[in-house]
Amino acid sequence: MRSEFPQPFGPYELLRRLGRGGMAEVFLATAASRRGEGRLVALKRMHAQLSEDPSAVEMLVQEAKLCMRFSHENIAQTFELGCHDGAYFFIMEYVDGIDLGTLANVVESRGGRLDPAAVACVSLAMARGLGYAHELHDENGVRLGIVHRDVSPQNVLIARDGEVRLIDFGVAKVASRIQQTMAGIIKGKYAYMSPEQASADAIDARSDVFSLGICMWELFSGRPLFRALGAASPFAILRAVRDDPIAQVHNLAPGMPMELSRIVHTALERDVARRYQTMAALAVDLETWLLASAPGYGPAQLASYVSSVLARAPAGALPQSAIATPPMAKMRGDEYVPSQLSVAAASPLELERSATNLRRSALLRDGVRVPSINVPRASLSAAQRADLEGAPPGVGAPASMPLAVPVMMLPAVASPAFDPVRLRNAQEPTHLWRPARRTVMQFLWVGVVALVFMLGWTTVATLVRMGKW
C-alpha cells in the first residue's frame, strides 16, 4: 500500500490518516453524495494482516452492524460496511475536531486542569450517548444489552462546534447477537476497565459507568488514575483497577465543588450495587449541577473554551485533524449513497431518522422545544408536525415554548394509555423496505435454473411423444 496521500480506495479517495489502532486504521476520505458532490467521511479499514482472521473480520462486521442501529446526537453515525480487495472497511460520519485525550494532554502538559464546567458538559454528553446505547431495543422490543467496554478519552471526539461524539463500539458486546469472547482474552484499554471487566467477570451497563468515572477523575484532577502504571505489566494495571485505593479527587483538585467529587466517586464505586445503576441517573446529577453552577453552558461555550485551549497549545502538540480540514462539506446521513462494495448499509429510513434527530437537536440548542416523536400528532402545531415529517422548520418558530432545561436524549417512558411503538409502526410506511442485494440475486438464479429445467423437460417430453427419443 502506498504511503502517499491522496490515494484511491475503491470509489473513495483517502486524504490522510486520522488514527491507527490494534484492529484498524482510520482515514479522512471523500465520497460522492446523492447529488454526485464530494463529501468528507471517515473511512475505517481493517489491517491487512487481520483480514484473514475470521474472528477479527466477524468483530468488525458486528461493530458496523451494531453502529448502524445508533441514531443519537452524541454517537458518531455509521453509514456503510464494505469490502474492497479483501479489506473490510466502514464509512462513518467525519467529526471535525479533536479527541478528548489529546485535549487533556495539551492542558496537563502545561500543569493545568480542564475547566470543571467543560468536563461536566462533556461527561454529560458521554452519559447521554452511552445511556441511549444501553437502552437500545431491537425490532421486537428486546433490549440488546449493549456495553461499550472501551470508554476512554481517546474514544470521545469534540467537534469544532462543541458537539460531543462517542466512537468505537468495536469491542462492544451485544448479548443476543455476538458470541462470547474467548476465555482468557480481555479486550479494551486496561487503565479504563471496571473491576469486573478486569476480572473477566460478566459485565453490564454499570461497567461503562465505572469507566466514565475514571475519565471524569482524570479530567477533573489533571492526573492519571491507573495510567500511571503504564510502564508496568498489564497484570499490575488490572490488579490496581481491582484493588488499589482511589484518592478523593477534590483533594487533588483545589477548589473543585464537592458535589462533582461525590458524582465522580459514586461512579467509581467498586461495589456495583452502590454505583450508579444507569447512565441516566449519572446524567441527571451532572445536568443538575450544570444548571445550578453553570447555567447556559452548552456546545457553544464548550467550543469557545476548546478553541482557546488549542490556541495556546505548543507547536507540534496537535494532530493535523485539529489544525486544518479541507474546505469541503461533511457527509450527512440523508446524502449518503451506499457503494457497490457494500456488505451492509443503514437503510434510507434510518438515515432520514438520524437527520431528523440532528435537526431536532439543533432546535433544542436554539431554545425551541420540539415535541417527542412519541407524542400524538393531533396535539401538535402545524410547524411541529412539519418538523416530525422531516421538513425544514418554519421561519417563525413558536417562541412561546422556551427550553427550561436541556432535554436528555434517552428513551421515553410511555404511559399505559399510549403505546408509542404501535403509533410509530402505524405511521411508518412499509413500502420503504428493500430486499438485500444477495437475496435478489438468489431469487434471480433460482428463476433462471427453474426456467432452464422447464425448457429441457418440455423438449424431452416432445421428443418422446414424436418417437424420436
C-alpha positions in Angstrom: 0.0 0.0 0.0 1.4 3.4 -1.0 2.2 5.8 1.8 1.5 9.0 -0.2 -1.8 10.8 0.0 -4.2 11.3 -1.5 -4.7 7.7 -2.7 -7.7 5.9 -4.2 -9.5 3.1 -2.3 -12.4 1.8 -4.5 -14.8 4.7 -5.1 -13.3 6.7 -2.3 -10.2 8.9 -2.1 -8.1 8.7 1.1 -6.8 12.2 2.1 -4.8 11.4 5.2 -4.6 9.0 8.1 -6.5 10.1 11.2 -5.6 7.3 13.6 -4.4 3.7 13.9 -5.5 1.1 16.4 -4.9 -2.5 17.2 -7.6 -3.7 14.8 -8.0 -1.0 12.1 -6.8 2.4 10.9 -9.0 5.4 10.2 -8.7 7.8 7.2 -10.2 11.1 6.2 -11.7 10.4 2.8 -14.1 11.7 0.2 -17.3 10.0 -1.0 -19.8 11.0 -3.6 -23.2 12.3 -2.2 -26.6 11.6 -3.6 -26.1 14.6 -5.9 -22.7 13.4 -7.0 -20.8 16.0 -5.0 -17.7 15.2 -2.9 -18.3 15.0 0.8 -15.9 14.3 3.7 -16.3 11.0 5.6 -14.2 8.9 7.9 -13.2 5.5 6.5 -12.1 2.8 9.0 -10.2 0.0 7.3 -9.2 -3.3 9.0 -5.5 -4.1 9.0 -4.4 -6.2 6.0 -2.9 -8.9 8.3 -6.2 -9.2 10.2 -8.4 -9.6 7.2 -7.5 -13.2 7.0 -8.6 -13.8 10.7 -12.2 -14.9 10.7 -12.8 -13.8 14.3 -11.3 -10.3 13.6 -13.4 -9.9 10.5 -16.5 -11.0 12.4 -15.7 -8.5 15.1 -15.5 -5.6 12.6 -18.7 -6.8 10.8 -20.6 -6.9 14.1 -19.3 -3.5 15.1 -20.6 -2.0 11.8 -24.0 -3.6 12.1 -24.3 -2.5 15.7 -23.3 1.1 15.0 -25.8 1.3 12.1 -28.6 1.0 14.7 -27.5 4.1 16.5 -29.3 7.4 15.9 -28.2 9.8 18.6 -26.5 13.2 18.6 -23.7 12.0 20.9 -22.7 8.9 18.9 -20.9 9.2 15.6 -23.1 7.8 12.8 -22.1 4.8 10.7 -23.3 4.7 7.1 -21.9 1.5 5.5 -19.8 -1.6 5.8 -18.0 -2.7 2.7 -15.1 -4.9 1.4 -12.5 -3.9 -1.2 -9.6 -6.1 -2.4 -10.1 -8.4 0.6 -10.0 -5.5 3.1 -13.1 -4.8 5.2 -14.0 -1.1 5.9 -16.9 1.0 7.0 -17.8 4.6 6.3 -18.6 6.9 9.2 -19.5 10.4 9.9 -16.5 12.6 10.0 -16.2 14.6 13.2 -14.1 17.7 12.5 -12.4 18.4 15.8 -10.1 16.8 18.5 -10.3 13.8 20.8 -10.8 14.4 24.5 -7.5 12.6 25.3 -5.4 15.0 23.2 -7.2 18.0 24.6 -6.5 16.8 28.2 -2.8 16.1 27.3 -2.4 19.7 26.0 -3.7 21.2 29.3 -1.8 18.7 31.5 1.4 19.4 29.7 1.3 22.9 31.0 0.5 21.8 34.5 -3.1 22.8 34.3 -6.6 21.2 34.6 -9.6 21.4 32.4 -12.4 23.7 33.4 -14.9 21.9 35.6 -17.9 23.1 33.7 -16.3 21.9 30.4 -15.6 18.5 32.0 -19.2 18.2 33.3 -20.6 19.2 29.9 -18.5 16.6 28.1 -19.3 13.9 30.7 -23.0 14.7 30.4 -22.9 14.2 26.7 -21.0 10.9 27.1 -23.5 9.7 29.7 -26.4 10.5 27.4 -24.8 8.7 24.4 -23.9 5.7 26.4 -27.3 5.6 28.1 -29.0 5.6 24.7 -26.9 2.6 23.6 -27.5 0.8 26.9 -31.3 1.1 26.5 -31.4 0.3 22.8 -34.0 -2.4 21.8 -34.4 -4.5 18.7 -37.5 -4.6 16.4 -39.2 -7.0 18.9 -38.7 -4.7 21.8 -35.9 -6.9 23.3 -33.1 -4.9 24.9 -29.8 -5.6 23.0 -27.7 -5.4 26.1 -25.0 -3.2 24.6 -22.0 -2.4 26.7 -19.3 -0.2 25.1 -16.4 -1.8 27.1 -13.9 0.8 25.8 -14.9 4.1 27.3 -11.8 6.3 27.3 -10.9 9.9 26.4 -9.4 8.7 23.0 -12.9 7.5 22.0 -14.6 10.8 22.6 -14.5 13.5 19.9 -15.3 17.2 20.4 -16.2 18.9 17.1 -15.4 22.5 16.3 -19.0 23.5 17.1 -18.8 21.9 20.5 -20.8 18.8 19.8 -19.5 15.6 21.5 -19.5 12.3 19.8 -18.7 8.8 21.1 -16.8 6.5 18.7 -15.5 2.9 18.5 -18.1 0.5 19.8 -15.8 -2.1 18.3 -15.4 -4.2 21.5 -19.0 -3.7 22.5 -20.9 -6.9 23.2 -24.5 -7.5 22.3 -25.7 -10.3 24.5 -28.2 -11.7 22.0 -26.1 -11.3 18.8 -22.4 -11.6 19.4 -20.7 -14.7 20.6 -18.9 -14.7 23.9 -15.3 -13.5 24.0 -12.8 -16.4 24.1 -11.9 -17.4 27.6 -8.8 -15.6 29.0 -8.9 -12.8 26.4 -9.9 -9.3 27.7 -10.5 -6.6 25.2 -10.4 -2.8 25.9 -7.9 -0.4 27.4 -6.6 -1.8 30.8 -6.4 1.5 32.6 -10.1 2.3 31.9 -11.6 -1.0 32.7 -14.1 -1.7 35.5 -13.1 -4.1 38.3 -15.5 -6.7 37.0 -14.1 -6.3 33.5 -10.5 -6.5 34.8 -11.5 -9.8 36.5 -13.0 -11.1 33.2 -16.4 -11.4 35.0 -19.8 -10.9 33.4 -20.5 -7.2 32.9 -23.4 -4.9 32.2 -24.0 -1.2 31.6 -22.6 -0.4 35.1 -19.2 -1.3 33.8 -19.3 1.7 31.4 -20.4 3.8 34.4 -17.1 3.0 36.2 -15.1 3.6 33.1 -16.7 7.0 32.7 -15.9 7.7 36.4 -12.2 7.0 35.6 -12.4 9.5 32.8 -14.0 12.2 35.0 -11.5 11.6 37.8 -8.6 12.1 35.4 -10.1 15.2 33.7 -11.0 16.9 37.0 -7.7 16.2 38.7 -5.4 16.6 35.7 -3.6 13.4 36.7 -3.7 9.7 35.6 -5.5 7.3 37.8 -4.4 3.9 36.7 -2.5 5.1 33.6 0.4 6.0 35.9 1.2 2.2 35.9 1.6 2.3 32.1 5.2 1.0 32.3 4.1 -1.9 34.4 2.7 -5.1 33.2 -0.9 -5.4 32.2 -1.4 -7.6 35.3 -0.2 -4.8 37.6 -2.7 -2.4 36.0 -5.5 -4.9 36.3 -4.7 -5.5 39.9 -4.7 -1.8 40.6 -8.1 -1.4 38.9 -9.5 -4.2 41.2 -7.8 -3.4 44.5 -5.8 -0.1 44.7 -7.4 2.7 46.8 -8.8 5.6 44.8 -7.8 9.1 46.2 -10.5 11.6 46.7 -10.4 13.8 43.6 -11.3 17.0 45.4 -8.1 16.6 47.4 -6.1 16.7 44.2 -8.1 19.5 42.6 -8.2 22.5 44.9 -11.5 24.4 44.6 -13.3 21.5 43.0 -17.0 21.5 44.0 -17.8 18.8 46.5 -21.0 17.8 44.5 -18.9 17.0 41.5 -16.5 14.9 43.7 -19.5 13.0 45.0 -20.7 12.3 41.5 -17.3 11.0 40.4 -16.8 8.7 43.4 -20.3 7.3 43.1 -19.5 6.3 39.6 -16.2 4.8 40.9 -17.8 2.5 43.5 -16.2 -0.9 43.1 -19.4 -2.4 44.6 -21.7 -2.4 41.6 -24.7 -2.2 43.9 -23.5 1.1 45.3 -22.5 2.5 41.9 -24.9 4.5 39.6 -27.2 1.8 38.3 -27.9 3.6 35.0 -26.2 6.2 32.9 -29.5 8.2 33.1 -29.0 8.6 36.9 -25.5 9.8 36.4 -26.6 12.2 33.7 -29.3 13.7 35.9 -26.8 14.5 38.6 -24.4 16.1 36.1 -27.2 18.1 34.5 -28.5 19.3 37.9 -25.0 20.6 38.8 -24.6 22.3 35.5 -28.0 24.1 35.7 -27.2 25.3 39.2 -23.5 26.2 38.8 -23.0 27.0 35.1 -26.5 27.8 33.7 -26.5 28.0 29.9 -23.2 26.1 29.5 -23.6 24.1 26.3 -21.9 23.3 23.0 -21.2 26.9 22.1 -19.4 27.6 25.4 -17.6 24.3 25.1 -16.4 25.1 21.6 -15.1 28.5 22.7 -13.2 27.0 25.6 -11.7 24.3 23.5 -10.7 26.8 20.8 -8.9 28.9 23.5 -7.0 25.9 24.8 -5.9 24.8 21.3 -4.8 28.4 20.5 -2.2 28.2 23.4 -1.0 24.7 22.5 2.7 24.4 21.8 3.9 23.7 18.3 3.6 20.0 17.3 1.2 19.1 20.2 -1.8 18.9 18.0 -2.7 16.3 15.3 -3.3 17.6 11.8 -7.0 17.0 12.0 -7.2 19.6 14.8 -5.4 22.2 12.8 -6.9 22.2 9.3 -9.6 20.4 7.4 -10.1 20.5 3.6 -12.7 23.1 2.5 -15.4 20.6 1.8 -18.8 19.8 3.4 -19.2 16.8 5.6 -21.4 13.9 4.6 -24.9 13.9 6.1 -27.0 10.8 6.6 -29.7 11.8 4.1 -27.0 12.5 1.4 -25.1 9.2 1.6 -25.5 6.6 -1.1 -24.1 3.0 -0.4 -21.4 1.9 -2.9 -21.2 -1.3 -4.9 -18.7 -2.6 -2.3 -21.4 -2.6 0.4 -21.8 -5.6 2.6 -24.3 -3.9 4.8 -25.6 -0.3 4.9 -28.0 1.7 7.0 -31.5 1.9 5.5 -32.7 5.1 3.9 -35.4 5.3 6.6 -32.8 5.1 9.4 -30.6 7.7 7.7 -33.5 10.0 7.4 -34.4 9.4 11.1 -30.8 10.4 12.0 -31.1 13.6 10.0 -34.4 14.4 11.7 -32.9 13.8 15.1 -30.0 16.2 14.3 -32.4 18.9 13.1 -34.4 18.5 16.3 -31.2 18.7 18.4 -30.3 22.0 16.6 -33.8 23.4 17.6 -33.2 22.4 21.2 -29.9 24.2 21.2 -31.6 27.3 19.7 -34.0 27.4 22.6 -37.1 25.9 20.9 -38.7 22.8 22.5 -39.6 20.2 19.8 -42.1 17.6 20.9 -41.1 13.9 21.0 -42.0 11.7 18.1 -43.9 9.6 20.7 -46.5 12.5 21.2 -49.8 12.1 19.3 -49.7 14.4 16.3 -53.2 15.7 16.8 -51.9 17.6 19.8 -49.1 19.3 17.8 -49.0 22.6 15.9 -48.5 22.6 12.1 -44.8 23.7 12.5 -44.2 20.8 14.9 -45.8 18.2 12.7 -43.7 19.5 9.7 -40.6 19.1 11.7 -41.5 15.5 12.7 -42.1 14.7 9.0 -38.5 15.9 8.3 -39.5 19.2 6.6 -37.3 22.3 7.4 -38.7 24.2 10.3 -40.6 27.3 9.5 -39.1 30.8 9.9 -41.4 31.7 12.7 -40.7 29.0 15.3 -43.1 29.1 18.2 -41.5 31.5 20.7 -43.9 30.5 23.4 -42.1 27.3 24.1 -38.8 28.2 25.8 -36.4 25.5 26.7 -36.4 25.4 30.5 -34.0 22.6 31.0 -31.9 20.6 28.5 -33.8 17.5 27.3 -32.0 14.2 27.8 -31.8 12.1 24.7 -32.9 8.9 26.5 -35.7 6.5 25.7 -39.1 7.9 26.7 -41.3 6.0 29.2 -44.8 5.5 27.8 -47.9 5.6 29.9 -50.2 2.6 29.9 -52.8 4.5 27.9 -50.5 5.3 25.0 -48.2 2.8 23.1 -45.6 4.8 21.2 -44.3 1.6 19.4 -47.7 0.9 18.0 -48.1 4.5 17.0 -44.7 4.7 15.3 -45.3 1.4 13.5 -48.6 2.7 12.2 -47.0 5.9 11.0 -44.0 4.3 9.3 -44.7 3.4 5.6 -43.9 -0.2 4.8 -43.2 0.3 1.2 -39.7 1.6 2.0 -38.5 -1.9 2.7 -35.9 -3.1 0.2 -34.6 -6.6 0.0 -30.9 -7.2 0.3 -28.9 -7.5 -2.9 -27.8 -11.0 -2.2 -31.4 -12.0 -1.7 -32.4 -10.5 -5.1 -29.6 -12.4 -6.8 -30.6 -15.7 -5.2 -34.1 -15.3 -6.4 -32.9 -14.4 -9.9 -30.7 -17.5 -10.1 -33.4 -19.8 -8.8 -35.7 -18.4 -11.5 -33.1 -18.9 -14.3 -32.5 -22.5 -13.1 -36.2 -23.3 -13.0 -36.7 -21.8 -16.5 -33.9 -23.9 -18.0 -35.2 -27.0 -16.3 -38.7 -26.4 -17.6 -37.5 -25.9 -21.2 -35.3 -29.0 -21.0 -38.2 -31.1 -19.7 -40.6 -29.8 -22.3 -38.1 -30.6 -25.1 -37.6 -34.2 -23.8 -41.4 -34.8 -23.5 -42.0 -33.5 -27.0 -39.3 -35.8 -28.5 -40.7 -38.8 -26.6 -44.2 -38.1 -28.0 -42.8 -37.9 -31.5 -41.0 -41.2 -31.1 -37.6 -39.6 -31.6 -36.2 -40.3 -28.2 
